[in-house]
Amino acid sequence: MRIAIVGPAHPYKGGPAQHATSLAHRLSAAGHETMLQSWRAQYPKMLYPGQLTVDQPEVELFPDTERSLAWYRPDSWWMAGRRLARQQFDAIVLFIYTPVQVPAYLTLARAARAGGCTVIALCNNVMPHERRKLDKPLMTALLRRVDALVVHSGEQADLAATLTGSPVAVAALPPHLPHAGHGVPAGEEPEPPSPGGPESQRNRLLFFGIVRPYKGLDVLLRALAAGPPQVCLTVAGEIWEGRDDLLSLISELGLADRVTLTEGYVPSGDIPAIFSAADALVLPYRSATASQNALIAFQFGIPVIATRAGAIADAVSDGVNGILCGPDDVGDLARAIGLLYQPGELERLRRGVAPPDPGPAWDDYVAAVEKAISAGRT
């Protein structure tokens, strides 16, 4: 088939751009004639308080990439859809991860469908974790005008079914992990932490990624204060909002000498050192659909403490490669941290960590996209 992916690509940073680019490579490798239609301007800076772009590609660039879409040029949305239809693409896959872009995608989808294209919505989240008044009507309007959807969990499929009658394919989010040649210099890949000996215990936990309320960093800070007093925390990522409140909470809890804020976007080249300096990654999310972060932790040999929130805990086997706890529960998270530092427990969990194998997960994901296209065309 001829498939066009519409979504972010380098120089845009982070998971969505890595995911869209990786999917283009995988679809091409599966024998589909693929192109990636990206943005030259995604949305106004005021709507995205973090760093928008990076200088170095984080995954291998896809050769057939165009960057003609701009938030401030509605005509570019319509023209892109018409152009893809004229080029006789069988299917267009829209990367949906924020309702802000729904007007652009609605316009593009309408133009493409008028020209005979099948339009698939690939939803990172069917609805945002932190919802605004217009999010539901915007997403409903879009999802009712696509031919099929791909989502990342059964829970998300159930949510999608309340908004649209279009067929839904479910596939776990596959890994797009930092590797040599794309941010990690060849020959400098980190060795997994040593599985034994007190010298391998760092007494340091890691919170990684954009700091937003639904990710529960405040819960983690309170649990840290209630847990073993020798344990420290590194917070590595952009703080989008509430920085002053975060600093006040750290001071109020007496954690100023135990919490290190590494503010700003973490480029791929810095990821190995940050993960290898920690005993475990903590995902204290209040709600979640899927996350790459647990897989990154496993890639670098460290276990994960995660809440049972949505699909985020699917990668964690409780007591094998990590510890699970209840979401938004300070006491249960403090229990998990204390358990991690029981004699011999950290070493035992490290032995249960296996690096993720991207191949089978991507095979399943490509098959789900193909299934959605087939269902949409039918």
Salt bridges, closest charged atoms under 4 A:
GLU33 OE2 - ARG2 NH2 3.06
GLU66 OE1 - ARG83 NE 3.60
ASP75 OD2 - ARG73 NH2 2.52
ASP90 OD1 - ARG377 NH2 3.97
GLU130 OE1 - ARG212 NH2 3.27
ASP135 OD1 - ARG132 NE 3.84
ASP147 OD1 - ARG113 NH2 2.81
ASP218 OD2 - ARG286 NH2 2.71
GLU238 OE1 - LYS13 NZ 3.44
GLU263 OE2 - ARG243 NH2 2.75
ASP279 OD1 - ARG350 NH2 3.30
ASP318 OD2 - ARG308 NH2 3.60
ASP328 OD1 - ARG286 NE 3.28
ASP332 OD1 - ARG335 NE 2.62
GLU345 OE2 - ARG348 NH2 2.76
GLU370 OE2 - HIS32 NE2 2.68
